[in-house]
Structure formats: C-alpha cells, structure tokens
Amino acid sequence: MTKSDSNCNENSQFTRSTIFYYTGTGNSLWLARTLAGKIGNAELISMVDWDIQKQTIHSSAIGLIFPVHIWGVPRRVLSFLDKLKTISPDYIFAIANNAGQVSNTLVQLKKVMESKDLTLSSGWSIIMPSNYIPWGGPGSLDKQNERFQAAQLKLSLIAEKVQSRVKMPVEKGPLWQRVVFTGLYKVTFPYVHKMDVKFWVDNHCNQCSICLNICPTHNIDIRNGKLTWHNHCEQCLACIQWCPKESLQYGKKTPAYPRYHNPEVKLKDLMNNKSISSLERG
C-alpha cells in the first residue's frame, strides 16, 4: 500500500491537508493524488495502512476519498471514522467515486459522522470508470478518458472549495436512487463479507500470490494448492482486477469481461514493500 505521498514542507506542517483514501483498483488513489496536486501542501495516507501503522496528524483539513460499494459507504470507511476523533480537524470533506450511482452515500456518511460527533463540511460525487466487473467492464477507452477528463475539471473546482474551507450540502443522487438503492444497501450490507462465495479460479492460475497480498482484509490464502476465500470480503474486487492471468472469476459472466484498474496506478502503489519483494523473488 502507498504509505504517504507528501506535497508539503516542514514549516507548514500544521496547516496542511491530509487525504485518507481507500482503493481497490486505483480510482480513489488517482483522485487523491490529483486533488493533492491541485490543493498543494497535502499528504496522502491509505486507510488500510493507517490501520496497521498510525502516525501523528497535524492537519487542519481532512479528506476522505473512497468508492461507493453497493450504493453506500464501504465497511472499511465506516470503521475508519472512529479514528478521526483523535485528529480533531477543523474541516472534513469527502469524495465518493462511483460509476454514476452515488445514491445516498454521502448523506449516509454525514449522518454516521454526526452520530460520532464529527461534522462532514462538504462532500462530492465523481463519476469514474466502473470496476464492478460482475456487471460488465469499464466501458470503451474513449468513455474512460471522457470520465477522467471530467473528473480533472471537477477536482479543480473541489480544490478551490477545499482551499477556502467551503461548507456546503453534500451531493446526492436522484430520489429514485436514494429510495431503491439505499434500501438494497441496507438489505445486502450484513452479507457483503460472505459474497466471496462467488469467486472461482480457472486453470490459468499460476499461484503468483498477488491476490493474497493485495486483498485489504487478507481474506485469501492457498490451501491444498487452491485459492481459498474466508468470508471477510469487502467487495473491492482488487483480487480479480489485478490478476495478471485473468484467472480469477466472479459468477458466470466475468470470463467475457475486460479487467480494469486505473491506468496511472501501478500494482506496487497498492502493496507494501515486503509483499512486492516476496513476489519478485517468486
């Protein structure tokens, strides 16, 4: 996992922004990097890494960038909120990356934060190429590039608002999404960890162990020569999308669908040095 990218200097460490991101296929990391470059004086920290090795934060502004999972806030992000209390920032903002169905995600986040005596000052939705391969691929390269360009423009606007500490209502999807998809989120959320039952492996697997090391919950291992999942899935789909042999499958349709990870994010950006070294040694 990427530990920390910094665009700040030592003398201004108490006024910088810290952006925490959660990513499986790189979209949220790309958003975080791009926004940090536009804001300036910002550092990036993976939420997964923060769970392993915490560090002192002296930022006046905190950003949360994450994907929408099944039309709501991912479990990982919800559990991360308790850690924000120890930071006590003046300004918290969020960006929910999605494929066009942000639904009630940011409203949900705001309400959960309020229950923890935290205030979400602003929240935005950004549409990115879809990584939810069970429903198809990310779209054509032209469509992907259109979304990247639109995201760049919106991030420029967001950067201005973050720099000015603008407080505003969070963005949300149309009413039908907030009714239908929020209901589906509530019904499915308790069972997400068991959705790994639909993963399977074809005969192209060479047991490279990338899926084991990239999984944020360490949900995969090899037993008796076979990949095994252990019902701690977060549905980030990093395992299937980063498989170099495209041998991991989910359900019946994924063999026919193209894989996707953000073209500007590399595998080494999402895995710690120990994991990379062990993989390179074979």
VOPAGU-2260 file (C-alpha; in pm, 1 decimal, decimal comma):
REM VOPAGU-2260
SITE   aa  ch    i         X         Y         Z
SITE  MET   A    0       0,0       0,0       0,0
SITE  THR   A    1     115,2     352,6     -61,9
SITE  LYS   A    2     232,2     481,5     271,9
SITE  SER   A    3     226,2     858,4     229,0
SITE  ASP   A    4     274,1    1098,9     -59,5
SITE  SER   A    5     357,8    1449,6      53,8
SITE  ASN   A    6     334,1    1785,7    -120,6
SITE  CYS   A    7     405,4    1978,6     196,2
SITE  ASN   A    8     709,6    2126,6     362,7
SITE  GLU   A    9     831,8    2109,8     719,0
SITE  ASN   A   10     747,6    2470,4     805,8
SITE  SER   A   11     379,4    2442,8     711,1
SITE  GLN   A   12     304,0    2101,5     858,7
SITE  PHE   A   13      36,2    2240,4    1089,7
SITE  THR   A   14    -172,8    2390,9     809,3
SITE  ARG   A   15    -159,9    2114,0     553,2
SITE  SER   A   16    -439,8    1884,3     439,2
SITE  THR   A   17    -434,4    1510,5     486,7
SITE  ILE   A   18    -627,4    1292,3     244,0
SITE  PHE   A   19    -713,5     940,6     352,4
SITE  TYR   A   20    -809,7     711,2      67,6
SITE  TYR   A   21    -949,6     361,4      29,7
SITE  THR   A   22    -893,0     194,4    -305,1
SITE  GLY   A   23    -901,9    -147,3    -468,9
SITE  THR   A   24    -831,5     -77,4    -833,8
SITE  GLY   A   25    -673,4     266,4    -807,0
SITE  ASN   A   26    -952,5     511,1    -891,4
SITE  SER   A   27    -965,5     661,4    -542,9
SITE  LEU   A   28    -586,0     680,6    -522,5
SITE  TRP   A   29    -577,1     860,2    -857,5
SITE  LEU   A   30    -840,6    1105,1    -734,1
SITE  ALA   A   31    -647,1    1161,0    -412,7
SITE  ARG   A   32    -318,5    1221,1    -592,9
SITE  THR   A   33    -475,5    1453,9    -845,5
SITE  LEU   A   34    -657,9    1655,5    -579,9
SITE  ALA   A   35    -346,2    1677,4    -362,5
SITE  GLY   A   36    -157,2    1821,5    -656,6
SITE  LYS   A   37    -423,7    2085,8    -707,8
SITE  ILE   A   38    -455,5    2173,0    -337,7
SITE  GLY   A   39     -84,6    2177,6    -259,1
SITE  ASN   A   40      54,8    2125,8      90,7
SITE  ALA   A   41    -122,6    1790,7     118,3
SITE  GLU   A   42     -29,7    1435,6     215,5
SITE  LEU   A   43    -192,2    1107,0     120,2
SITE  ILE   A   44    -242,6     811,0     353,2
SITE  SER   A   45    -410,6     479,6     278,7
SITE  MET   A   46    -687,8     390,5     523,4
SITE  VAL   A   47    -562,7      32,2     512,1
SITE  ASP   A   48    -210,1     139,1     604,3
SITE  TRP   A   49    -342,7     361,8     880,8
SITE  ASP   A   50    -497,7      56,0    1044,5
SITE  ILE   A   51    -153,1    -104,8    1050,5
SITE  GLN   A   52      75,4     183,6    1138,7
SITE  LYS   A   53     -68,6     510,2    1267,4
SITE  GLN   A   54     119,1     836,9    1256,0
SITE  THR   A   55      68,2    1176,9    1410,1
SITE  ILE   A   56    -151,3    1408,7    1203,9
SITE  HIS   A   57    -141,3    1787,5    1246,1
SITE  SER   A   58    -368,2    1885,1     958,8
SITE  SER   A   59    -644,9    2141,2     977,1
SITE  ALA   A   60    -833,0    1970,4     693,9
SITE  ILE   A   61    -902,0    1600,7     641,0
SITE  GLY   A   62   -1028,6    1444,8     320,7
SITE  LEU   A   63   -1188,6    1103,7     274,7
SITE  ILE   A   64   -1183,1     956,4     -75,6
SITE  PHE   A   65   -1340,1     618,2    -136,0
SITE  PRO   A   66   -1550,6     414,2    -380,0
SITE  VAL   A   67   -1923,6     361,1    -345,8
SITE  HIS   A   68   -1984,6      -3,7    -258,0
SITE  ILE   A   69   -2327,9    -145,5    -334,6
SITE  TRP   A   70   -2471,1     210,5    -329,5
SITE  GLY   A   71   -2333,6     304,8      10,1
SITE  VAL   A   72   -2029,9     364,6     229,0
SITE  PRO   A   73   -1784,2      71,3     242,8
SITE  ARG   A   74   -1741,2    -104,1     576,2
SITE  ARG   A   75   -1373,0      -7,8     582,6
SITE  VAL   A   76   -1459,2     362,8     567,2
SITE  LEU   A   77   -1726,6     332,9     835,5
SITE  SER   A   78   -1480,9     169,0    1074,2
SITE  PHE   A   79   -1220,2     434,7     992,7
SITE  LEU   A   80   -1445,1     715,5    1117,2
SITE  ASP   A   81   -1375,7     634,5    1481,4
SITE  LYS   A   82   -1010,8     716,6    1421,5
SITE  LEU   A   83   -1091,9    1070,6    1306,7
SITE  LYS   A   84   -1187,5    1169,8    1660,4
SITE  THR   A   85    -824,3    1156,4    1768,0
SITE  ILE   A   86    -726,0    1400,3    1491,0
SITE  SER   A   87    -990,6    1668,8    1558,1
SITE  PRO   A   88    -960,7    1857,0    1226,1
SITE  ASP   A   89   -1135,6    2188,7    1160,3
SITE  TYR   A   90   -1264,4    2077,1     821,9
SITE  ILE   A   91   -1360,3    1734,9     684,9
SITE  PHE   A   92   -1457,1    1674,4     324,0
SITE  ALA   A   93   -1532,1    1360,0     125,7
SITE  ILE   A   94   -1532,3    1239,7    -233,6
SITE  ALA   A   95   -1728,9     929,0    -328,7
SITE  ASN   A   96   -1615,9     783,1    -658,0
SITE  ASN   A   97   -1880,1     585,8    -844,4
SITE  ALA   A   98   -1991,3     474,0   -1190,0
SITE  GLY   A   99   -2293,8     704,2   -1197,3
SITE  GLN   A  100   -2497,8     591,2    -899,8
SITE  VAL   A  101   -2378,6     777,4    -591,5
SITE  SER   A  102   -2726,0     731,6    -443,8
SITE  ASN   A  103   -2739,5     837,3     -75,5
SITE  THR   A  104   -2378,1     751,6       3,4
SITE  LEU   A  105   -2259,7    1094,7     113,6
SITE  VAL   A  106   -2579,9    1162,3     306,8
SITE  GLN   A  107   -2525,4     830,7     484,9
SITE  LEU   A  108   -2166,2     927,3     561,2
SITE  LYS   A  109   -2272,8    1262,8     700,5
SITE  LYS   A  110   -2532,4    1103,5     929,7
SITE  VAL   A  111   -2292,0     839,4    1058,3
SITE  MET   A  112   -2033,1    1107,8    1127,5
SITE  GLU   A  113   -2288,2    1315,1    1317,3
SITE  SER   A  114   -2359,7    1013,5    1537,1
SITE  LYS   A  115   -1988,6    1014,5    1624,3
SITE  ASP   A  116   -1978,3    1391,2    1694,1
SITE  LEU   A  117   -1798,1    1458,2    1365,9
SITE  THR   A  118   -1900,5    1710,9    1101,5
SITE  LEU   A  119   -1878,4    1649,0     728,4
SITE  SER   A  120   -1834,1    2000,7     590,5
SITE  SER   A  121   -1872,2    1908,0     223,7
SITE  GLY   A  122   -1898,7    1604,3       0,9
SITE  TRP   A  123   -1880,8    1544,2    -372,4
SITE  SER   A  124   -1956,8    1264,9    -616,9
SITE  ILE   A  125   -1716,4    1194,9    -903,1
SITE  ILE   A  126   -1800,7     951,8   -1180,0
SITE  MET   A  127   -1518,2     717,8   -1278,7
SITE  PRO   A  128   -1486,5     403,7   -1494,8
SITE  SER   A  129   -1662,5     113,8   -1326,7
SITE  ASN   A  130   -1458,1    -162,8   -1166,2
SITE  TYR   A  131   -1759,6    -375,1   -1072,1
SITE  ILE   A  132   -1681,1    -649,7   -1319,4
SITE  PRO   A  133   -1977,8    -877,9   -1231,4
SITE  TRP   A  134   -2192,6    -624,4   -1419,4
SITE  GLY   A  135   -1956,4    -570,8   -1710,0
SITE  GLY   A  136   -1638,9    -388,0   -1799,3
SITE  PRO   A  137   -1535,0     -24,0   -1753,4
SITE  GLY   A  138   -1653,7      88,1   -2096,5
SITE  SER   A  139   -1456,1     184,8   -2403,8
SITE  LEU   A  140   -1125,8     369,0   -2373,6
SITE  ASP   A  141   -1293,0     679,6   -2517,3
SITE  LYS   A  142   -1559,8     668,8   -2247,5
SITE  GLN   A  143   -1299,2     609,5   -1977,9
SITE  ASN   A  144   -1097,4     908,1   -2096,9
SITE  GLU   A  145   -1408,5    1124,9   -2100,6
SITE  ARG   A  146   -1464,4    1038,6   -1736,2
SITE  PHE   A  147   -1101,6    1107,5   -1644,5
SITE  GLN   A  148   -1118,8    1447,6   -1812,4
SITE  ALA   A  149   -1447,1    1535,0   -1642,4
SITE  ALA   A  150   -1300,0    1423,4   -1309,8
SITE  GLN   A  151    -998,7    1650,5   -1361,5
SITE  LEU   A  152   -1226,4    1950,0   -1415,3
SITE  LYS   A  153   -1438,5    1873,2   -1112,9
SITE  LEU   A  154   -1132,9    1817,5    -894,9
SITE  SER   A  155   -1012,2    2167,0    -987,7
SITE  LEU   A  156   -1339,5    2309,6    -857,3
SITE  ILE   A  157   -1324,3    2092,8    -546,1
SITE  ALA   A  158    -966,4    2204,7    -477,3
SITE  GLU   A  159   -1074,4    2568,4    -473,6
SITE  LYS   A  160   -1351,4    2493,2    -226,1
SITE  VAL   A  161   -1125,0    2286,0      -1,2
SITE  GLN   A  162    -860,3    2557,7      -0,2
SITE  SER   A  163   -1127,6    2808,4     104,0
SITE  ARG   A  164   -1278,1    2561,8     355,6
SITE  VAL   A  165   -1620,0    2599,5     194,9
SITE  LYS   A  166   -1904,0    2431,0     382,2
SITE  MET   A  167   -2191,6    2313,2     166,4
SITE  PRO   A  168   -2454,6    2035,4     138,3
SITE  VAL   A  169   -2320,9    1700,5      23,6
SITE  GLU   A  170   -2406,4    1579,8    -324,6
SITE  LYS   A  171   -2659,1    1302,6    -369,3
SITE  GLY   A  172   -2824,5    1100,2    -640,3
SITE  PRO   A  173   -3181,8    1140,9    -768,5
SITE  LEU   A  174   -3469,8    1046,1    -541,8
SITE  TRP   A  175   -3529,9     708,7    -703,5
SITE  GLN   A  176   -3169,2     607,1    -635,6
SITE  ARG   A  177   -3188,6     721,4    -276,5
SITE  VAL   A  178   -3503,3     518,5    -221,3
SITE  VAL   A  179   -3434,0     199,9    -416,9
SITE  PHE   A  180   -3056,5     166,3    -384,1
SITE  THR   A  181   -3041,9     274,9     -21,0
SITE  GLY   A  182   -3290,9       1,0      56,0
SITE  LEU   A  183   -3078,0    -253,0    -130,5
SITE  TYR   A  184   -2766,9    -134,8      54,4
SITE  LYS   A  185   -2932,9    -187,5     391,5
SITE  VAL   A  186   -3051,1    -535,4     293,4
SITE  THR   A  187   -2718,4    -652,8     149,3
SITE  PHE   A  188   -2468,4    -481,6     381,9
SITE  PRO   A  189   -2479,7    -750,8     655,3
SITE  TYR   A  190   -2391,3   -1015,7     395,2
SITE  VAL   A  191   -2114,3    -844,3     197,6
SITE  HIS   A  192   -1839,6   -1033,7     378,9
SITE  LYS   A  193   -1985,2   -1362,3     250,6
SITE  MET   A  194   -2016,1   -1253,7    -112,0
SITE  ASP   A  195   -1675,3   -1404,8    -180,5
SITE  VAL   A  196   -1853,5   -1737,5    -223,0
SITE  LYS   A  197   -1894,9   -1648,1    -592,2
SITE  PHE   A  198   -1520,8   -1627,1    -662,0
SITE  TRP   A  199   -1360,1   -1912,1    -850,5
SITE  VAL   A  200   -1035,6   -1977,1   -1033,5
SITE  ASP   A  201    -981,6   -2116,2   -1382,6
SITE  ASN   A  202    -688,3   -2330,2   -1491,4
SITE  HIS   A  203    -466,6   -2034,7   -1586,5
SITE  CYS   A  204    -380,4   -1953,3   -1224,0
SITE  ASN   A  205      -6,5   -1978,1   -1153,9
SITE  GLN   A  206     -39,4   -1902,2    -779,6
SITE  CYS   A  207     161,6   -1579,9    -808,0
SITE  SER   A  208       6,2   -1464,4    -476,5
SITE  ILE   A  209     -77,2   -1113,9    -597,7
SITE  CYS   A  210    -439,7   -1160,0    -493,8
SITE  LEU   A  211    -332,3   -1270,5    -145,3
SITE  ASN   A  212    -117,8    -963,9     -94,9
SITE  ILE   A  213    -344,2    -702,3    -247,2
SITE  CYS   A  214    -655,6    -801,2     -52,6
SITE  PRO   A  215    -710,0    -534,8     218,6
SITE  THR   A  216    -863,3    -787,2     459,4
SITE  HIS   A  217    -617,2   -1072,0     397,0
SITE  ASN   A  218    -920,6   -1276,6     300,8
SITE  ILE   A  219    -742,5   -1508,4      56,7
SITE  ASP   A  220    -488,2   -1781,9     104,3
SITE  ILE   A  221    -373,8   -2100,7     -66,0
SITE  ARG   A  222    -479,9   -2429,5      86,8
SITE  ASN   A  223    -404,2   -2765,9     -62,5
SITE  GLY   A  224    -286,7   -2592,2    -377,8
SITE  LYS   A  225    -608,6   -2394,6    -423,7
SITE  LEU   A  226    -709,4   -2033,6    -362,9
SITE  THR   A  227    -948,4   -2007,6     -70,6
SITE  TRP   A  228   -1164,1   -1716,2      46,2
SITE  HIS   A  229   -1264,0   -1677,3     412,6
SITE  ASN   A  230   -1577,7   -1462,3     427,9
SITE  HIS   A  231   -1408,6   -1130,4     510,6
SITE  CYS   A  232   -1469,9    -980,5     167,7
SITE  GLU   A  233   -1519,7    -605,6     120,7
SITE  GLN   A  234   -1613,6    -636,1    -249,5
SITE  CYS   A  235   -1331,6    -405,2    -357,5
SITE  LEU   A  236   -1257,2    -658,1    -636,1
SITE  ALA   A  237    -885,7    -582,9    -627,0
SITE  CYS   A  238    -807,6    -954,4    -644,3
SITE  ILE   A  239    -990,3   -1018,6    -970,2
SITE  GLN   A  240    -892,7    -692,2   -1136,5
SITE  TRP   A  241    -518,4    -718,6   -1068,0
SITE  CYS   A  242    -481,7   -1087,8   -1151,7
SITE  PRO   A  243    -215,2   -1091,5   -1427,8
SITE  LYS   A  244    -352,7   -1412,8   -1579,2
SITE  GLU   A  245    -717,4   -1302,9   -1551,6
SITE  SER   A  246    -774,5   -1641,0   -1392,5
SITE  LEU   A  247    -989,8   -1516,8   -1104,2
SITE  GLN   A  248   -1359,9   -1509,5   -1185,7
SITE  TYR   A  249   -1675,4   -1398,7   -1009,5
SITE  GLY   A  250   -2002,6   -1561,1   -1104,8
SITE  LYS   A  251   -2065,0   -1685,7   -1457,1
SITE  LYS   A  252   -2007,3   -1379,3   -1674,5
SITE  THR   A  253   -1667,0   -1236,2   -1580,9
SITE  PRO   A  254   -1463,7   -1459,7   -1818,9
SITE  ALA   A  255   -1607,5   -1249,9   -2102,0
SITE  TYR   A  256   -1544,6    -909,0   -1942,1
SITE  PRO   A  257   -1226,5    -698,1   -1963,5
SITE  ARG   A  258   -1034,0    -623,6   -1643,5
SITE  TYR   A  259    -979,3    -272,1   -1519,9
SITE  HIS   A  260    -750,9     -80,7   -1291,9
SITE  ASN   A  261    -669,0     285,4   -1313,7
SITE  PRO   A  262    -407,7     328,9   -1589,3
SITE  GLU   A  263    -200,0     571,1   -1379,9
SITE  VAL   A  264    -183,3     347,0   -1074,1
SITE  LYS   A  265      62,3      58,5   -1053,6
SITE  LEU   A  266      42,0    -261,4    -854,1
SITE  LYS   A  267     333,1    -151,8    -635,3
SITE  ASP   A  268     131,5     155,1    -530,9
SITE  LEU   A  269    -122,4     -68,2    -360,8
SITE  MET   A  270     104,9    -318,4    -191,0
SITE  ASN   A  271     366,3    -281,2      79,3
SITE  ASN   A  272     737,2    -324,9       5,1
SITE  LYS   A  273     758,1    -660,2     183,0
SITE  SER   A  274     483,4    -803,7     -35,4
SITE  ILE   A  275     640,3    -670,2    -354,5
SITE  SER   A  276     982,2    -809,2    -261,5
SITE  SER   A  277     847,1   -1153,8    -186,9
SITE  LEU   A  278     655,6   -1157,9    -516,3
SITE  GLU   A  279     960,3   -1050,8    -715,1
SITE  ARG   A  280    1158,1   -1336,0    -558,7
SITE  GLY   A  281     884,0   -1574,0    -672,8
